[in-house]
Each structure stands twice: as structure tokens, then as C-alpha cells.
Amino acid sequence: MTHNLTTGRPVKTMLLFSLPMIAGNLLQQCYNLADAFLVGRFVGSDALAAVGASYALMTFLTSILLGLSMGAGAAFSIHFGAKDDRALERSILNAFALIFSAAVLLNVLVFLLLDPILALLQIPASLYAMTREYLWIVFWGIGATFLYNFFASLLRSLGNSAVPLVFLGVSAVLNVVLDTVFLVWGKLGVGGAAAATVIAQFVSGIGLTVYAALRCPQLRLRTRPRVSKAGLSEITSLSLLTCLQQSVMNLGILAVQGRVNSFGPAVMAAFAAAVKIDSIAYLPAQDFGNAYSTFVAQNYGAGKADRIRQGSKGAALVSLLFCAVSSIVVFVFAEPLMLLFLDAAETEIAAIGAQYLRIEGAFYCGIGLLFLLYGCFRAVRRPGVSLVLTLVSLGTRVLLAFALSAVPSIGVTGIWASVPIGWFLADAAGAAILFLSPRRRAEGRKKRGQDLV
């Protein structure tokens, strides 16, 4: 059940590998879409705002486990590409020990610090009780999030992107069914939406764990590796920086959420719906960037530098095409997309969300290229560069969001405009690091027949 990305036509190979990932993450978005649609329609706009504020926090927490798993996945891909089974088995065991420990610690901390976190997010008093209820239940699903992300990253690093899609599809359907039962028939409010999400997460997490244990030979640990300082150091060198990159990214979003909350429930509800549309719109480019990262990592392990260069050119064109299509759809259909989550009478909220979508949607090419840069640097054991690019992007976003929105004539529009500016500044920084590094300059001199210094 593995797929070798070191052979075949690079762009075709990446596309075929990325399609199940794109479909899987679209299904994963169904968790949040089902919550938003049913909560907005059957509980009300205040409840939608509460779920939206919770979404930013949960995305931040998930990003910690996702970042650790993605970093470990890069190590798995490199060893798989190099055909080093002993190193691969050692990496799997050490990564599991490290990320499991992080998940347990994270779960304990969020329960202990729930009220201080809500105070930091500036949740309005009218929404406080609903937001707290939703988060208290959703936090019980952090263990399931760990299981799914770890084993999905493992399988994808070995070239198997289809099986995670299957388990996610089952849980997505279950989530929608349970949302309908709990919200429409049971009238359980935001607590019912949270319970539906947690149950569905455990179905996908436990199901994928059982599948991997039964069908993935690398988990049988034939060489009897042990958790060791050297093994943990290898995983930590990739995972911690990738985790920091993901966490900083979502911490910045969380900071912006706090600024959004200060504008009141109408802006909060608009932001909650618009962010979900936004994340789905650039999801194909994001998942193609992850597929590209696996492609680079396997070929990096196999020592195929020319194949990486060839694939990178095609990957940039494909990513820009994905983003162009998404930009057109979101820009043209901004209002109808917002009304999927709102009653037709909520014209103020719909207008605010449509403004956000048009500003963001016009510039998706910026984040598409940024996803490729993240994936490239992570795959060649330079996750620190990805962290730097995230700091550039999110630092710009947070600073401009607070500065521009404080100007009365700009207001909340300044928050929306800060996002694409951050994307393009990070793109420029990544391109400079990539093409002006000493290694690339040396390769350029070699191709031109010049002596290397």
C-alpha cells in the first residue's frame, strides 16, 4: 500500500498523489461546515459566532499535533526514498513516543487553562457560556486528532494518500448525521455540535490506527528499535520547527480573532462563516503543496536533485492554476457563499463576510506559492526557513491588522487587507532564500562552466 514518488512523470505523479489528500481535507472541512450551517440555521447567529471563535482556538491546538506529525512525515519520506527500512522503523517509534507525549500534555493544559484562554480571546459576555460549553466538549477529541494526524502522515509519507481519505469520509458522513440528530431533532445547541464532532473524530482516528497496525509492515518493528536520544533528536529536529511553524501561523490567526471579536457579534459571525469558505477555497493548493513536499522528500532521500528541479517548475504552474480558479469562484459568488450559512435576513453579516472574501480571494496565488515554499524547505531538512517565512507572513498580518483597523476610516477592512500583504512578503523572502543561497549560486556557476569557489 505504498507509492514511490521517485519515478514517473513528476507533475502527474504529484497530482495523482494529491487528489485523495484534497478530497480528504474537503471532507474534513465538512466537520466545521456542518457545524456552521446547522448551528447558524437552527440555533442562531450568536451560536455561529461562538462556534467560529472556538474554531480559531481549535485550529491552533490541532496545528501543534499536525506540525509534529508533518515534521515526522518528512523524516519518514526521506528514509523511505533512501530505502532504509531500519531507519524508518526507528523514526516511527520515536515519533510516536514524542507526539503522544505532546498530545497528553496539551490535553491536560487546555482543560486547566480554558477560562484564561477565553478571557484572552475577548469573548463577549453574551457568547461566553456557549463558547465555553462548545470548547469543553471539543477538547475531549484531542486524542483522536493525534491518532488521525500521526497515522495519516505516516501513510502519506509512504505514498498512500487514499486510505486516510476513506476513514475521513466515513467520519465526515457520521458527523453530518449526528449534527442533524443532535441539533435539528435533539435541540442540544452548541454542545450537540461539539459532541458530534468528537464522536466523528474518534471514528476516523481509531479506525486509521487499527488499519495501520494491521496493514503497514513498518509498524511491526522487525528490527526491535528503541526510543533513544538519537532517534528523538532526529524527529525533534524536523518536528519541533515544523510544529512551531504551524503553531505560529495559527497563533497569529488566533491573535487576529481576538481583534475581530472586539468589533462585536456581527463581525464575529461574518468572520466565522467567511474563514470556512476561505480555507476550502485554497485547500487544493495547500494539499498540493503537501504532496509536493512528499515528492521532494522522497527524491531528496534518493539523491535525485534534477528530478526535484523538474518537478518544482511544474508544481508552481499547477498551484497557480488551482488558485486562479478558486479566486474567480470566490470573488464572483461571495454573497451566495455567505448565505449558505446565514438566514437571508442577515444582510449586514453577509455583506461583511462578502467583503472579506473578495479581498482575500483576489490574492490566493500568494498563499499557493507560500505552501510550496513551506513544503520544499521542510522536505530538505530546513524547517527553520519555513518558520521564518511564517513569522514574516503572520507578523505582518497581526501588526497590520491591529494598526489599520485602529484607523476609523479603514476599520475592519484593515484586518482583511493585512492577510494578502503578509502572503506576498513571505513569498518574496522565500524566493530570496531559495535562489540566493550559496548552494544555488554554486550550482548556477557550475552550469555556466565556471569554477566553484
C-alpha positions as CSV (number, residue, x, y, z in Angstrom):
1,M,0.0,0.0,0.0
2,T,2.9,2.4,-0.7
3,H,3.6,4.6,-3.7
4,N,7.1,5.6,-4.9
5,L,7.3,9.2,-6.0
6,T,10.9,8.9,-7.3
7,T,9.7,7.5,-10.7
8,G,7.3,8.5,-13.4
9,R,6.3,12.0,-14.7
10,P,6.8,14.4,-11.8
11,V,3.7,16.6,-12.2
12,K,1.4,13.7,-13.0
13,T,2.7,11.7,-10.0
14,M,2.2,14.7,-7.7
15,L,-1.3,15.3,-9.0
16,L,-2.4,11.7,-8.6
17,F,-0.9,11.6,-5.1
18,S,-2.6,14.9,-4.1
19,L,-6.1,14.2,-5.3
20,P,-7.0,11.9,-2.3
21,M,-5.5,14.4,0.1
22,I,-7.6,17.2,-1.4
23,A,-10.7,15.1,-1.2
24,G,-9.9,14.0,2.3
25,N,-9.4,17.6,3.6
26,L,-12.6,18.7,1.8
27,L,-14.3,16.0,3.8
28,Q,-12.5,17.2,7.0
29,Q,-13.9,20.7,6.4
30,C,-17.3,19.1,6.4
31,Y,-16.9,18.8,10.2
32,N,-16.8,22.6,10.5
33,L,-19.2,23.3,7.6
34,A,-21.8,21.0,9.1
35,D,-21.4,22.7,12.5
36,A,-21.6,26.2,10.9
37,F,-24.5,25.5,8.6
38,L,-26.7,23.7,11.2
39,V,-25.7,25.9,14.1
40,G,-26.4,29.1,12.0
41,R,-29.7,27.8,10.7
42,F,-31.1,26.1,13.7
43,V,-29.5,27.7,16.8
44,G,-28.8,31.3,15.6
45,S,-26.2,33.8,14.6
46,D,-24.9,34.2,18.2
47,A,-24.2,30.4,18.4
48,L,-22.5,30.6,15.0
49,A,-20.2,33.4,16.3
50,A,-19.4,31.2,19.4
51,V,-18.5,28.2,17.2
52,G,-16.5,30.5,15.0
53,A,-14.4,31.8,17.9
54,S,-13.9,28.2,19.0
55,Y,-12.7,27.3,15.6
56,A,-9.7,29.6,15.7
57,L,-8.6,28.1,19.0
58,M,-9.1,24.5,17.9
59,T,-7.2,25.2,14.7
60,F,-4.3,26.4,16.8
61,L,-4.3,23.4,19.1
62,T,-4.6,21.0,16.2
63,S,-1.8,22.7,14.4
64,I,0.6,21.7,17.2
65,L,-0.1,18.0,16.6
66,L,-0.3,18.4,12.9
67,G,3.0,20.2,12.8
68,L,4.7,17.5,14.8
69,S,3.2,14.8,12.5
70,M,4.2,16.7,9.3
71,G,7.8,17.0,10.5
72,A,7.9,13.4,11.4
73,G,6.4,12.6,8.0
74,A,9.3,14.4,6.3
75,A,11.7,12.1,8.1
76,F,9.6,9.0,7.1
77,S,9.6,10.1,3.4
78,I,13.4,10.6,3.4
79,H,14.1,7.2,4.8
80,F,11.5,5.6,2.5
81,G,13.1,7.3,-0.5
82,A,16.5,6.1,0.6
83,K,15.1,2.5,1.1
84,D,16.5,2.5,4.7
85,D,13.9,0.3,6.5
86,R,15.8,0.2,9.8
87,A,16.0,4.0,10.0
88,L,12.3,4.2,9.0
89,E,11.2,1.9,11.8
90,R,13.3,3.7,14.3
91,S,11.8,7.0,13.2
92,I,8.3,5.8,13.5
93,L,8.7,4.5,17.1
94,N,10.5,7.7,18.3
95,A,8.0,10.0,16.6
96,F,5.0,8.2,18.1
97,A,6.5,8.4,21.6
98,L,7.3,12.1,21.2
99,I,3.9,13.2,19.7
100,F,1.8,11.0,22.0
101,S,3.5,12.7,25.0
102,A,2.8,16.2,23.5
103,A,-0.8,15.3,22.9
104,V,-1.3,14.2,26.6
105,L,0.3,17.4,27.9
106,L,-1.7,19.6,25.5
107,N,-5.0,17.9,26.6
108,V,-4.3,18.5,30.3
109,L,-3.2,22.1,29.7
110,V,-6.3,23.2,27.7
111,F,-8.7,21.9,30.3
112,L,-6.8,23.7,33.1
113,L,-6.4,27.0,31.2
114,L,-9.8,27.2,29.5
115,D,-11.1,30.3,31.3
116,P,-7.9,32.3,31.0
117,I,-7.8,31.4,27.2
118,L,-11.4,32.6,26.8
119,A,-10.5,35.9,28.6
120,L,-7.5,36.4,26.3
121,L,-9.8,35.9,23.2
122,Q,-12.0,38.8,24.4
123,I,-15.2,36.7,24.1
124,P,-18.2,38.9,24.6
125,A,-20.3,38.2,27.7
126,S,-23.3,37.3,25.6
127,L,-21.3,34.5,23.9
128,Y,-19.1,33.3,26.8
129,A,-21.3,30.5,28.1
130,M,-21.9,29.0,24.6
131,T,-18.2,29.2,23.6
132,R,-17.1,27.6,26.9
133,E,-19.6,24.8,26.5
134,Y,-18.5,24.1,23.0
135,L,-14.8,24.0,23.8
136,W,-15.1,21.9,26.9
137,I,-16.7,19.1,24.9
138,V,-14.5,19.5,21.8
139,F,-11.3,19.3,23.9
140,W,-12.1,15.6,24.6
141,G,-11.3,14.9,20.9
142,I,-7.7,16.0,21.0
143,G,-6.5,12.4,21.5
144,A,-8.5,11.4,18.3
145,T,-6.9,14.3,16.5
146,F,-3.4,13.0,17.4
147,L,-4.2,9.4,16.2
148,Y,-5.6,10.5,12.9
149,N,-2.8,13.1,12.1
150,F,0.0,10.8,13.1
151,F,-1.1,7.7,11.1
152,A,-2.3,9.8,8.1
153,S,1.1,11.5,8.0
154,L,2.8,8.1,8.2
155,L,0.8,6.6,5.4
156,R,1.1,9.6,3.2
157,S,4.9,9.7,3.7
158,L,4.9,6.1,2.3
159,G,2.9,7.2,-0.8
160,N,-0.5,6.1,0.5
161,S,-2.9,9.0,0.4
162,A,-6.0,7.1,-0.4
163,V,-6.7,5.2,2.9
164,P,-6.8,8.3,5.2
165,L,-9.4,9.6,2.8
166,V,-11.6,6.5,3.3
167,F,-11.6,6.8,7.1
168,L,-12.1,10.5,7.0
169,G,-15.0,10.1,4.6
170,V,-16.8,7.7,7.0
171,S,-16.4,10.1,9.9
172,A,-17.5,13.1,7.9
173,V,-20.7,11.5,6.9
174,L,-21.2,10.4,10.5
175,N,-20.6,14.0,11.7
176,V,-23.3,15.3,9.4
177,V,-25.8,12.7,10.6
178,L,-25.0,13.3,14.2
179,D,-25.2,17.1,13.8
180,T,-28.7,16.6,12.3
181,V,-29.8,14.3,15.1
182,F,-28.3,16.5,17.9
183,L,-29.2,19.9,16.6
184,V,-32.3,19.6,14.5
185,W,-34.1,16.8,16.3
186,G,-32.5,16.8,19.8
187,K,-32.2,20.6,20.1
188,L,-28.9,20.2,22.0
189,G,-27.4,23.5,20.9
190,V,-23.7,24.1,20.5
191,G,-23.0,21.2,22.9
192,G,-24.6,18.8,20.5
193,A,-22.5,20.2,17.6
194,A,-19.3,19.7,19.7
195,A,-20.3,16.1,20.7
196,A,-21.0,15.2,17.0
197,T,-17.5,16.4,16.0
198,V,-15.8,14.5,18.8
199,I,-17.5,11.2,18.1
200,A,-16.7,11.5,14.4
201,Q,-13.1,12.3,15.2
202,F,-12.7,9.2,17.2
203,V,-14.1,7.1,14.5
204,S,-11.5,8.3,12.0
205,G,-8.6,8.3,14.5
206,I,-9.2,4.8,15.9
207,G,-10.1,3.4,12.6
208,L,-7.0,4.6,10.9
209,T,-4.8,3.4,13.8
210,V,-6.3,-0.1,13.5
211,Y,-5.8,-0.2,9.8
212,A,-2.1,1.0,10.0
213,A,-1.4,-1.6,12.7
214,L,-2.8,-4.4,10.6
215,R,-1.6,-3.4,7.1
216,C,1.6,-1.3,7.5
217,P,4.6,-3.6,7.8
218,Q,6.8,-0.8,9.0
219,L,4.8,-0.8,12.3
220,R,5.8,-4.4,13.0
221,L,9.2,-3.2,14.2
222,R,11.1,-6.3,13.0
223,T,14.4,-4.8,14.0
224,R,13.3,-4.1,17.6
225,P,14.2,-0.4,17.7
226,R,14.0,1.5,21.0
227,V,13.1,5.0,21.9
228,S,16.6,6.7,22.1
229,K,18.1,10.1,22.5
230,A,19.5,9.9,18.9
231,G,16.1,8.8,17.5
232,L,14.2,11.5,19.4
233,S,16.8,14.1,18.3
234,E,16.2,13.3,14.6
235,I,12.5,13.6,14.9
236,T,12.7,16.7,17.1
237,S,15.0,18.5,14.6
238,L,12.2,18.3,12.0
239,S,9.1,18.1,14.0
240,L,9.6,20.9,16.6
241,L,10.4,23.5,14.0
242,T,7.5,22.4,11.8
243,C,5.3,22.4,14.9
244,L,6.5,25.9,15.7
245,Q,5.7,27.0,12.1
246,Q,2.2,25.6,12.2
247,S,1.6,27.0,15.7
248,V,2.9,30.4,15.0
249,M,0.7,30.5,11.9
250,N,-2.4,29.7,13.9
251,L,-1.3,31.8,16.9
252,G,-1.3,34.7,14.6
253,I,-4.7,33.8,13.4
254,L,-5.8,33.5,17.0
255,A,-4.5,37.0,17.7
256,V,-6.4,38.3,14.7
257,Q,-9.5,36.5,16.0
258,G,-9.2,38.5,19.2
259,R,-9.1,41.7,17.2
260,V,-12.2,40.6,15.2
261,N,-14.0,39.8,18.4
262,S,-13.6,43.4,19.5
263,F,-15.8,44.5,16.7
264,G,-18.9,42.7,18.0
265,P,-21.1,39.7,17.2
266,A,-22.0,40.7,13.7
267,V,-18.3,40.8,12.5
268,M,-17.6,37.7,14.5
269,A,-20.4,35.8,12.7
270,A,-19.3,37.0,9.3
271,F,-15.7,36.1,10.0
272,A,-16.7,32.6,11.3
273,A,-18.5,31.8,8.0
274,A,-16.1,33.6,5.7
275,V,-13.0,31.9,7.1
276,K,-14.5,28.5,6.4
277,I,-15.2,29.4,2.8
278,D,-11.7,30.9,2.6
279,S,-10.0,27.7,3.9
280,I,-11.9,25.5,1.5
281,A,-11.1,27.7,-1.5
282,Y,-7.3,27.5,-1.1
283,L,-7.4,23.9,0.2
284,P,-6.4,22.3,-3.2
285,A,-3.3,24.5,-3.3
286,Q,-2.5,23.6,0.3
287,D,-2.8,19.9,-0.2
288,F,-0.9,20.0,-3.5
289,G,1.9,21.8,-1.5
290,N,1.9,18.9,1.0
291,A,2.0,16.4,-1.9
292,Y,4.9,18.4,-3.4
293,S,6.7,18.2,-0.1
294,T,6.4,14.4,0.0
295,F,7.7,14.3,-3.6
296,V,10.7,16.4,-2.7
297,A,11.5,14.5,0.5
298,Q,11.4,11.1,-1.3
299,N,13.6,12.3,-4.1
300,Y,15.9,14.1,-1.7
301,G,16.4,10.8,0.1
302,A,17.0,9.1,-3.2
303,G,19.5,11.8,-4.2
304,K,17.6,12.8,-7.4
305,A,18.2,16.6,-7.4
306,D,17.4,17.0,-11.1
307,R,14.0,15.4,-10.7
308,I,13.3,17.8,-7.8
309,R,14.1,20.8,-10.0
310,Q,12.0,19.4,-12.9
311,G,9.0,18.7,-10.6
312,S,9.2,22.1,-8.9
313,K,8.6,24.1,-12.1
314,G,5.5,22.1,-12.9
315,A,4.3,22.3,-9.3
316,A,4.4,26.1,-9.4
317,L,2.2,26.2,-12.5
318,V,-0.3,23.7,-11.1
319,S,-0.6,25.6,-7.8
320,L,-1.1,28.9,-9.6
321,L,-3.9,27.3,-11.7
322,F,-5.6,25.9,-8.6
323,C,-5.5,29.4,-7.0
324,A,-6.7,31.2,-10.1
325,V,-9.8,29.0,-10.3
326,S,-10.5,29.5,-6.6
327,S,-10.1,33.2,-6.8
328,I,-12.6,33.6,-9.6
329,V,-15.2,31.4,-7.9
330,V,-14.9,33.2,-4.5
331,F,-14.8,36.7,-5.9
332,V,-17.9,36.2,-8.2
333,F,-20.0,34.2,-5.7
334,A,-19.1,35.8,-2.4
335,E,-22.6,36.7,-1.3
336,P,-24.3,33.4,-2.3
337,L,-21.5,31.5,-0.5
338,M,-22.1,33.6,2.7
339,L,-25.8,32.9,2.6
340,L,-25.2,29.2,2.8
341,F,-24.5,29.8,6.5
342,L,-26.9,32.6,7.2
343,D,-30.6,33.4,7.0
344,A,-31.4,35.7,4.1
345,A,-32.4,38.4,6.5
346,E,-28.9,38.7,7.9
347,T,-27.8,41.2,5.2
348,E,-25.3,43.1,7.4
349,I,-23.4,39.9,8.3
350,A,-23.5,38.7,4.7
351,A,-22.1,42.0,3.4
352,I,-19.2,42.0,5.9
353,G,-18.3,38.4,5.0
354,A,-18.5,39.1,1.3
355,Q,-16.1,42.0,1.6
356,Y,-13.6,39.7,3.4
357,L,-13.9,37.0,0.7
358,R,-13.4,39.5,-2.2
359,I,-10.2,40.9,-0.6
360,E,-8.8,37.5,0.3
361,G,-10.0,35.7,-2.8
362,A,-8.3,38.1,-5.3
363,F,-4.9,37.0,-4.0
364,Y,-4.9,33.3,-3.4
365,C,-1.9,32.9,-5.7
366,G,0.2,34.4,-2.9
367,I,-0.7,31.6,-0.4
368,G,-0.4,29.0,-3.1
369,L,3.2,29.8,-3.7
370,L,3.8,30.0,0.1
371,F,2.5,26.4,0.6
372,L,5.1,25.2,-2.0
373,L,7.9,27.0,-0.2
374,Y,6.9,25.6,3.1
375,G,6.8,22.1,1.7
376,C,10.2,22.4,-0.1
377,F,12.1,23.7,2.9
378,R,10.6,21.1,5.2
379,A,11.4,18.3,2.8
380,V,15.1,19.1,2.5
381,R,15.6,19.3,6.3
382,R,15.3,23.1,6.5
383,P,12.1,23.5,8.5
384,G,13.6,26.6,10.2
385,V,13.2,28.5,6.9
386,S,9.5,27.6,6.9
387,L,9.3,29.0,10.4
388,V,11.0,32.3,9.3
389,L,8.5,32.6,6.4
390,T,5.6,32.1,8.7
391,L,6.9,34.8,11.1
392,V,7.1,37.2,8.1
393,S,3.6,36.3,6.9
394,L,1.9,36.3,10.3
395,G,3.9,39.0,11.8
396,T,2.9,41.3,9.0
397,R,-0.7,40.2,9.3
398,V,-1.0,40.8,13.0
399,L,0.8,44.1,13.0
400,L,-1.2,45.5,10.1
401,A,-4.5,44.1,11.3
402,F,-4.2,46.0,14.6
403,A,-2.7,49.1,13.1
404,L,-5.0,49.5,10.1
405,S,-8.2,48.6,11.9
406,A,-7.5,51.2,14.5
407,V,-7.9,53.9,11.8
408,P,-11.6,54.9,11.8
409,S,-11.8,55.4,8.1
410,I,-10.5,51.8,7.5
411,G,-11.9,49.8,10.4
412,V,-12.3,46.1,10.0
413,T,-11.3,46.3,6.3
414,G,-7.7,46.7,7.6
415,I,-7.8,43.2,9.1
416,W,-8.9,41.7,5.8
417,A,-6.3,43.6,3.8
418,S,-3.4,42.6,6.1
419,V,-3.6,38.9,5.0
420,P,-2.6,39.0,1.3
421,I,0.1,41.6,2.1
422,G,1.7,39.1,4.6
423,W,1.5,36.3,2.0
424,F,3.4,38.2,-0.7
425,L,6.1,39.5,1.7
426,A,6.7,35.9,2.8
427,D,6.8,34.7,-0.9
428,A,9.4,37.3,-1.6
429,A,11.5,36.3,1.4
430,G,11.2,32.6,0.5
431,A,12.2,33.2,-3.1
432,A,15.2,35.2,-2.0
433,I,16.4,32.5,0.4
434,L,15.8,29.7,-2.2
435,F,17.5,31.3,-5.1
436,L,20.2,33.4,-3.4
437,S,21.5,30.6,-1.1
438,P,25.2,29.7,-1.5
439,R,24.3,26.2,-2.8
440,R,22.1,27.6,-5.6
441,R,24.7,30.1,-6.6
442,A,27.3,27.4,-6.8
443,E,25.0,25.2,-8.9
444,G,24.4,28.2,-11.2
445,R,28.2,28.7,-11.7
446,K,28.7,25.0,-12.3
447,K,26.0,25.0,-15.1
448,R,27.7,28.1,-16.7
449,G,31.1,26.3,-16.7
450,Q,32.6,28.5,-14.0
451,D,34.9,27.2,-11.3
452,L,33.4,26.7,-7.9
453,V,34.8,28.7,-5.1
